[in-house]
Amino acid sequence: MAKTAPLRPFWPVLAILALAAFLPLGVSGYVLGLLTLAYYFGVFAMAWDLLFGFANEVNFGTTFLIGVGAYSAGILDNRYGLPIWACVAAGTAIAVVGGLILALPALRVSGPYFGLTTLVAVLLLQNFVIIFSEVTGGEIGLVVPDVITTDAAGNYWIALALLATSGVILTTLSRSAVGLILQASGQDRIQAAALGFNVTRHKLVAFSVSALFSGLAGSFMVFYMGTASIGTLIDITIGVQIIIAAVLGGRRTIIGAAFGAIFLIGLTEILRPTGEVATFLVSAVALLVVILAPNGLTGMVARKARP
């Protein structure tokens, strides 16, 4: 029983992925577009959960990492016409470098000061985009000439593949020795250091991995949307939505963060006809879930599934 228990969550997730892979055969392009966007947000939420759920570091700079990757890829395509794969690779690499530059000073502090440092980074990036508008497009936005494909099903499958691959890698990392050390350092940094673990180095690894997947998904997303703007990539409200999605799905679950993002995007779209009230209703539902189910949606489902 001890050998088979860890495999239980694998089969339901595999069945959901198999079902999701065939959705383009039976749903409209509108639904596919909505799910495509939700899958990208799922990657963002999973990357955020690695740092918060395991290292216990509240990162408000997730849109900094997304924006650096997306804008770098978009600018390379807009100004130099590089192939999409080269722009995505470069955007991801630049996001990792940007993440390292942000993490080095940020990890010297802890608690609210870490979060404040990452939040300031987002504001700096927003101002950078506006100041250098000749290159970035400023408040109007950057036009990306090329897109991966105009086929709704093709875009959907690319986003689903990225979500699944990211989920496997991040989950494997979270269950490895690195993930255990991150949990230990997140719960008691001093005790973990006393045991001989290099806490700063492991958190730096977590930040770099989070930056990699955030930048990668951001780079792909900009070639899906065909544009990059502050409102869709860097705005603080986008970062808040990612955090809410991860918490809704369940902290320290990785995969749960992806389900939380899909749930949040779907709920927001369903409530769109209510206009401005939609934001209030979504926030209220999120608050209720957090209060009634501290372990998130996945924890609530797992609890009900127990015999």
C-alpha positions in Angstrom: 0.0 0.0 0.0 2.9 2.4 0.8 4.2 1.9 -2.7 1.0 2.5 -4.5 -0.4 5.4 -2.5 1.8 8.1 -4.1 0.5 7.1 -7.5 -3.1 7.8 -6.8 -3.1 11.5 -7.8 -1.3 10.5 -11.0 -4.2 8.7 -12.7 -6.9 11.3 -12.2 -4.6 14.0 -13.6 -3.7 11.8 -16.5 -7.4 11.1 -17.2 -8.1 14.9 -17.1 -5.2 15.6 -19.5 -6.4 12.9 -21.9 -9.9 14.4 -21.8 -8.5 17.9 -22.3 -6.5 16.8 -25.3 -9.7 15.9 -27.2 -11.7 19.0 -26.3 -10.9 20.8 -29.6 -13.0 18.1 -31.3 -16.2 19.1 -29.5 -16.0 22.7 -28.3 -16.1 26.1 -29.9 -13.1 28.3 -30.7 -14.3 30.7 -28.1 -14.0 28.1 -25.4 -10.6 27.0 -26.7 -9.3 30.5 -26.6 -10.5 30.9 -23.0 -8.8 27.6 -21.9 -5.6 28.5 -23.8 -5.3 31.7 -21.7 -6.2 29.7 -18.6 -3.4 27.2 -19.3 -0.8 29.9 -19.6 -2.0 31.3 -16.3 -1.8 27.8 -14.9 1.9 27.8 -15.6 2.4 31.2 -14.0 0.5 29.9 -10.9 2.5 26.7 -10.6 5.8 28.6 -10.9 4.6 31.0 -8.2 3.6 28.1 -5.9 7.1 26.6 -6.1 8.5 29.7 -4.4 5.7 30.4 -2.0 4.3 27.0 -1.2 7.7 25.4 -0.6 10.2 28.2 0.2 7.5 30.3 2.0 8.6 33.4 0.2 5.7 35.7 -1.0 6.8 36.9 -4.4 4.7 39.8 -5.7 7.1 40.1 -8.6 5.7 37.3 -10.7 4.6 39.7 -13.4 8.1 41.1 -13.5 9.4 37.7 -14.6 6.5 37.3 -17.1 6.9 40.8 -18.5 10.6 40.5 -18.9 10.3 37.2 -20.9 7.3 38.4 -22.9 8.6 41.8 -23.8 12.1 40.5 -24.6 10.6 37.9 -27.0 8.2 40.4 -28.5 10.9 43.1 -29.1 13.2 40.6 -30.8 10.4 39.6 -33.1 9.2 43.2 -33.7 12.6 44.8 -34.4 14.8 42.1 -35.6 12.4 39.5 -37.1 14.1 36.5 -35.4 12.4 33.1 -35.7 9.7 32.5 -33.0 11.7 29.7 -31.4 14.7 31.9 -31.1 12.6 34.7 -29.6 11.0 32.3 -27.1 14.4 30.9 -26.1 16.0 34.3 -25.7 13.0 35.7 -23.8 13.1 32.7 -21.3 16.9 33.2 -20.8 16.5 36.9 -20.2 13.7 36.2 -17.7 16.0 33.9 -15.8 18.8 36.4 -15.8 16.3 39.1 -14.6 15.1 36.7 -11.9 18.6 36.2 -10.7 19.3 39.9 -10.6 16.1 40.4 -8.6 16.6 37.4 -6.3 20.1 38.3 -5.2 19.1 41.4 -3.2 15.6 40.2 -2.5 16.8 37.0 -0.7 19.0 39.0 1.6 15.8 40.0 3.4 12.8 38.0 4.5 9.1 38.2 5.2 7.3 41.4 4.0 10.6 43.0 2.9 11.1 40.2 0.3 7.6 40.8 -1.0 8.1 44.6 -1.1 11.3 44.2 -3.0 9.7 42.1 -5.7 6.7 44.5 -5.8 9.0 47.4 -6.5 10.6 45.5 -9.3 7.2 45.3 -11.0 6.7 49.0 -10.7 10.2 49.6 -12.1 9.4 47.5 -15.1 6.2 49.3 -15.8 8.0 52.6 -15.7 10.8 51.2 -18.0 8.2 50.2 -20.6 6.7 53.7 -20.5 10.0 55.5 -20.6 11.4 53.5 -23.5 8.2 53.5 -25.4 10.0 53.7 -28.8 11.2 50.2 -28.2 8.5 48.7 -26.0 5.4 50.4 -27.4 4.8 52.2 -24.1 1.2 52.4 -22.8 -0.2 51.6 -26.2 1.5 48.2 -26.3 4.0 46.4 -28.5 2.8 44.8 -31.7 4.2 41.3 -32.3 4.1 40.7 -36.1 4.3 36.9 -35.9 2.1 34.4 -34.2 2.7 30.7 -33.6 -0.5 29.7 -35.4 -3.9 31.2 -36.2 -5.6 27.9 -35.6 -7.5 27.9 -32.3 -6.9 24.1 -31.8 -3.2 24.5 -32.5 -2.8 27.2 -29.9 -4.8 25.2 -27.4 -2.6 22.1 -27.8 0.6 24.1 -27.5 -0.7 25.7 -24.2 -1.9 22.3 -22.9 1.5 20.7 -23.7 3.3 23.5 -22.0 1.1 23.2 -18.9 1.5 19.5 -18.7 5.3 19.6 -19.2 5.7 22.4 -16.7 3.5 20.5 -14.2 5.6 17.3 -14.4 8.9 19.1 -14.1 7.8 21.4 -11.2 6.1 18.6 -9.3 9.1 16.3 -9.7 11.4 19.1 -8.4 9.0 19.8 -5.5 9.2 16.2 -4.4 13.0 15.9 -4.8 15.6 16.7 -2.1 15.5 20.3 -3.3 11.8 20.5 -2.5 12.2 19.0 0.9 15.0 21.4 1.8 12.9 24.4 0.5 10.1 23.2 2.8 12.5 22.9 5.7 14.0 26.4 5.1 10.5 27.9 4.6 9.3 26.5 8.0 12.5 27.4 10.0 15.3 29.1 8.1 17.7 29.1 11.1 17.2 25.4 11.9 17.6 24.4 8.3 20.9 26.4 8.1 22.0 24.8 11.4 21.5 21.3 9.8 24.0 22.3 7.1 21.7 23.3 4.3 22.6 26.3 2.1 19.2 28.0 2.4 20.1 30.9 0.2 21.4 28.7 -2.6 18.3 26.5 -2.6 16.0 29.5 -2.6 18.0 31.0 -5.4 17.4 27.8 -7.4 13.7 27.9 -6.7 13.6 31.6 -7.8 15.5 30.7 -11.0 13.2 27.8 -11.8 10.1 30.0 -11.2 11.6 32.7 -13.4 12.3 30.1 -16.2 8.8 28.8 -16.4 7.2 32.3 -15.9 9.4 33.7 -18.7 8.8 30.7 -21.0 5.0 30.9 -20.6 5.2 34.7 -21.0 7.2 34.3 -24.2 4.7 31.8 -25.7 1.8 33.9 -24.6 2.9 37.0 -26.4 3.1 35.0 -29.6 -0.4 33.7 -28.9 -1.9 37.2 -28.3 0.1 39.0 -31.0 0.8 41.9 -28.6 2.4 42.9 -25.3 1.1 45.5 -23.0 1.3 46.5 -19.4 -2.3 45.8 -18.7 -2.1 42.2 -20.0 1.3 41.2 -18.7 2.8 43.4 -16.0 -0.1 45.0 -14.2 -0.2 44.3 -10.5 -3.7 43.0 -10.7 -2.5 40.3 -13.0 0.0 39.2 -10.3 -2.8 39.2 -7.7 -4.9 37.0 -10.0 -2.0 34.5 -10.2 -1.6 34.5 -6.4 -5.3 34.0 -5.9 -5.3 31.1 -8.4 -2.4 29.4 -6.7 -4.0 29.8 -3.2 -7.4 28.6 -4.5 -5.9 25.5 -6.0 -4.0 24.6 -2.9 -0.7 25.7 -1.5 2.3 23.3 -2.0 0.4 21.2 -4.6 1.8 22.7 -7.9 -0.8 20.9 -10.0 -3.5 22.4 -7.7 -2.3 25.9 -8.8 -3.1 25.0 -12.4 -6.6 23.9 -11.5 -7.0 27.1 -9.5 -6.1 29.2 -12.5 -8.5 27.4 -14.8 -11.3 27.8 -12.2 -10.6 31.5 -11.7 -10.5 32.3 -15.4 -13.6 30.3 -16.0 -15.5 31.9 -13.1 -14.4 35.4 -14.2 -15.7 34.7 -17.7 -19.0 33.3 -16.5 -19.6 36.4 -14.3 -18.5 38.8 -17.1 -22.1 39.8 -17.9 -22.5 41.3 -14.4 -19.9 44.0 -15.4 -18.0 45.7 -12.5 -19.8 43.4 -10.0 -17.8 40.5 -11.5 -14.6 41.5 -9.7 -16.4 41.7 -6.3 -18.1 38.3 -6.8 -14.9 36.6 -7.9 -13.1 38.0 -4.9 -15.9 37.0 -2.6 -15.8 33.4 -3.9 -12.0 33.3 -3.6 -12.3 34.5 0.0 -14.9 31.9 0.9 -12.8 29.1 -0.5 -9.7 30.3 1.4 -11.8 30.5 4.7 -13.7 27.3 4.3 -11.0 25.3 2.6 -7.5 26.5 3.7 -5.9 23.7 1.7 -7.6 25.0 -1.5 -9.9 23.2 -4.0 -7.6 20.2 -4.4 -7.4 19.7 -0.6 -11.2 19.9 -0.4 -11.6 17.3 -3.1 -9.0 15.0 -1.6 -10.7 15.2 1.8 -14.1 14.3 0.3 -12.5 11.5 -1.7 -11.1 9.8 1.5 -13.2 6.8 2.6 
